Amino acid sequence: MDIEQNIWGFTPEGEAVILYTMTNGAGAQVRLSNIGAGIVSIVVPDCEGRMADVALGYDDFKSYFNDGPCMGKTPGRFANRIGFARFTLDGKEYRLTRNCNGRHHLHGGDAGFANKLWDSRVETDRVVFSLLSPDGDQGYPGDLDAEVVYDWNDDCELEITLYARTSAPTVVNLTNHAYFTLRGEAEGGLLENVLKLNASCFLETDADQITTGRRTPVEGTPMDFREPKPLGRDINADYEPLRFGYGYDHCWAIDGWEPGRLTDFGFLYDPQSGRRMTIRSTQPGVQIYTGNWLEGCPRSISGHEYRNRDGVAIECQAFPDSPNKPEFPSVVLRPGEIYEQRIVYRFDTL
């Protein structure tokens, strides 16, 4: 594994923005940045060996700060939504910053992990990012030490391991927010990509997309991906959850999930290029977001303007609003415990 480090630029405060390029024996590459401990690009071959970048990204490092799509980055402390920007833990209410619909909390707030410059280093064949979030950051309790580790191997497996420790009881939900399109980020055709999810239920939400706590069977609905189907087949169906999200922006509960065990989530496949991405994770759910609001975001890494639904985020994570839903798997982290979750994206061809 070859890992190259380059300075991509400097912040107004003079801090270096580092670009890491991980290249495996087949010449496939993953590029990472210490802005939000994020993915900048993933270059893998198609069925004829032609390389293309299958992850959306920006051409200017400055675009990664405070962008709406959270492009490729690590949102936190809590990915996704917390209803009414508050939760109660051990009898005490905590109020968080409001950055979603004027009253909810999304992806850890506008000054959350995705918009921080992380410390970074190379450890042999991996890249490690670390961040200290102080007590009271965006309203969360406890000093939280977070770490994101990227491993890339000759089988084109990208493994992301997410760690955290805390000085006081808190809540944590970390994931990666990369957007994929397996034909290539400059080629379009996302809605022809085929998705399979090993999920019999998705999480019901209200019109603000805050989970109600109920799991809805996918049977007979546009949310059923148990058999592979193109993302675009039912995305415009007359179905209330799709109207709430202006397309897919929902969390599915993965069948057979057990805490700490890597579970097969499913796959994304592009029939034209033959590229396939299989997904495994230790998390209980996956948020599928079809980039319904990408238009107007910063210019792409290849120099064009992104359109709505040009990429799909496949965010392996805990259930949204879990701190307010005791029926969901717990997201509480206490002193002396280690938060550890893994996500594995494997790229091959059919």
Backbone hydrogen bonds, N-H to C=O, Kabsch-Sander energy under -0.5 kcal/mol:
donor,donor_aa,acceptor,acceptor_aa,energy
2,D,23,T,-2.3
4,E,21,T,-2.5
6,N,19,L,-2.1
8,W,6,N,-0.6
8,W,17,V,-3.4
9,G,17,V,-1.1
11,T,15,E,-2.6
14,G,11,T,-2.3
17,V,9,G,-3.0
18,I,16,A,-0.6
19,L,6,N,-3.2
20,Y,18,I,-0.5
20,Y,32,L,-2.7
21,T,4,E,-2.5
22,M,20,Y,-0.5
22,M,30,V,-3.3
23,T,2,D,-2.9
23,T,21,T,-0.6
24,N,28,A,-2.4
27,G,24,N,-2.0
29,Q,43,V,-1.8
30,V,22,M,-2.2
31,R,41,S,-2.7
32,L,20,Y,-2.7
33,S,38,G,-2.3
34,N,18,I,-1.2
36,G,34,N,-0.9
36,G,116,K,-2.8
38,G,33,S,-1.2
38,G,35,I,-0.8
39,I,72,G,-2.9
40,V,31,R,-3.2
41,S,31,R,-1.4
43,V,29,Q,-2.9
44,V,42,I,-0.6
44,V,52,A,-2.1
46,D,50,R,-1.6
47,C,273,S,-2.6
49,G,46,D,-2.0
52,A,44,V,-1.6
54,V,42,I,-3.0
54,V,52,A,-0.6
56,L,179,Y,-2.3
59,D,299,R,-1.2
63,S,60,D,-1.7
64,Y,61,F,-1.6
65,F,62,K,-1.1
66,N,64,Y,-0.5
67,D,64,Y,-0.6
70,C,67,D,-0.5
72,G,177,H,-2.0
73,K,70,C,-1.3
74,T,36,G,-2.2
76,G,107,H,-1.0
79,A,77,R,-0.6
79,A,173,N,-2.9
82,I,105,H,-2.4
85,A,82,I,-1.8
86,R,83,G,-1.2
87,F,94,Y,-1.8
89,L,92,K,-2.7
92,K,89,L,-1.8
94,Y,87,F,-3.3
96,L,85,A,-3.2
97,T,138,Q,-1.4
99,N,97,T,-0.6
99,N,104,H,-2.1
100,C,104,H,-1.5
103,R,100,C,-1.9
104,H,100,C,-2.6
105,H,82,I,-2.0
107,H,80,N,-2.1
108,G,78,F,-0.8
109,G,106,L,-2.1
112,G,109,G,-1.9
113,F,76,G,-1.9
115,N,112,G,-1.6
116,K,113,F,-1.6
118,W,34,N,-2.9
118,W,116,K,-0.8
119,D,130,S,-2.4
121,R,128,V,-2.0
123,E,126,R,-2.5
124,T,122,V,-0.5
125,D,123,E,-0.6
126,R,123,E,-1.5
127,V,150,Y,-1.8
128,V,121,R,-2.9
129,F,148,V,-2.7
130,S,119,D,-2.4
131,L,146,A,-2.3
133,S,131,L,-0.6
133,S,144,L,-3.2
136,G,140,Y,-2.8
137,D,134,P,-2.3
139,G,136,G,-2.2
140,Y,137,D,-2.1
144,L,133,S,-3.3
145,D,143,D,-0.5
145,D,165,R,-2.6
146,A,131,L,-3.0
146,A,144,L,-0.6
147,E,163,Y,-2.1
148,V,129,F,-2.6
149,V,161,T,-2.7
150,Y,127,V,-2.8
151,D,159,E,-2.4
152,W,125,D,-0.6
153,N,157,E,-1.3
156,C,153,N,-1.7
158,L,156,C,-0.6
158,L,345,Y,-3.2
159,E,151,D,-2.7
159,E,157,E,-0.7
160,I,158,L,-0.5
160,I,343,I,-3.3
161,T,149,V,-2.5
161,T,159,E,-0.5
162,L,341,Q,-3.2
163,Y,147,E,-3.0
164,A,339,Y,-1.4
165,R,145,D,-1.8
167,S,143,D,-1.6
170,T,333,L,-2.4
172,V,331,V,-2.2
173,N,77,R,-2.8
175,T,75,P,-0.7
177,H,73,K,-2.5
180,F,312,V,-2.6
181,T,54,V,-2.0
184,G,181,T,-1.7
185,E,53,D,-3.4
187,E,184,G,-1.9
188,G,184,G,-0.9
192,E,189,G,-1.4
193,N,190,L,-2.4
194,V,269,Y,-3.9
195,L,229,K,-2.7
196,K,267,F,-2.6
197,L,225,F,-2.4
198,N,265,F,-2.6
199,A,197,L,-1.8
201,C,253,A,-0.7
202,F,216,T,-2.4
203,L,251,C,-2.8
204,E,202,F,-0.5
204,E,214,R,-2.5
206,D,210,I,-1.9
209,Q,206,D,-2.1
211,T,209,Q,-0.5
212,T,204,E,-2.2
213,G,204,E,-0.6
216,T,202,F,-3.5
218,V,200,S,-2.5
221,T,218,V,-2.3
224,D,221,T,-1.4
225,F,223,M,-0.9
229,K,195,L,-1.7
231,L,193,N,-2.6
232,G,191,L,-2.5
233,R,230,P,-1.5
237,A,234,D,-2.1
239,Y,237,A,-1.8
242,L,239,Y,-0.9
243,R,239,Y,-1.7
244,F,240,E,-2.3
245,G,241,P,-1.6
246,Y,242,L,-0.9
247,G,242,L,-2.0
250,H,288,I,-1.5
252,W,286,V,-2.5
253,A,201,C,-2.1
254,I,252,W,-0.6
254,I,284,P,-2.4
255,D,198,N,-2.8
257,W,254,I,-1.2
260,G,282,T,-0.6
261,R,258,E,-2.0
263,T,281,S,-2.9
265,F,263,T,-0.7
265,F,279,I,-2.6
266,G,279,I,-1.1
267,F,196,K,-1.5
268,L,277,M,-2.4
269,Y,194,V,-2.5
270,D,275,R,-2.7
274,G,270,D,-2.4
276,R,348,D,-2.9
277,M,268,L,-3.1
278,T,346,R,-2.4
279,I,266,G,-2.4
280,R,344,V,-2.0
281,S,263,T,-1.8
282,T,342,R,-2.0
285,G,317,Q,-2.0
286,V,252,W,-1.8
287,Q,315,E,-2.6
288,I,250,H,-2.7
288,I,286,V,-0.6
289,Y,287,Q,-0.6
289,Y,313,A,-2.2
290,T,248,Y,-2.3
294,L,291,G,-1.4
296,G,306,Y,-0.6
297,C,294,L,-2.2
300,S,304,H,-3.0
301,I,57,G,-1.8
303,G,300,S,-1.6
309,R,291,G,-3.4
310,D,307,R,-1.2
312,V,180,F,-2.3
313,A,289,Y,-3.1
314,I,178,A,-0.8
315,E,287,Q,-2.6
315,E,313,A,-0.6
316,C,314,I,-0.9
317,Q,285,G,-2.4
321,D,81,R,-2.0
322,S,319,F,-1.3
324,N,321,D,-1.6
325,K,322,S,-1.9
328,F,325,K,-2.3
333,L,170,T,-2.7
337,E,334,R,-2.2
339,Y,164,A,-2.9
340,E,338,I,-0.5
341,Q,162,L,-2.0
343,I,160,I,-2.3
344,V,280,R,-2.9
345,Y,158,L,-2.6
346,R,278,T,-2.4
346,R,344,V,-0.6
347,F,156,C,-2.6
348,D,276,R,-2.3
350,L,274,G,-2.3
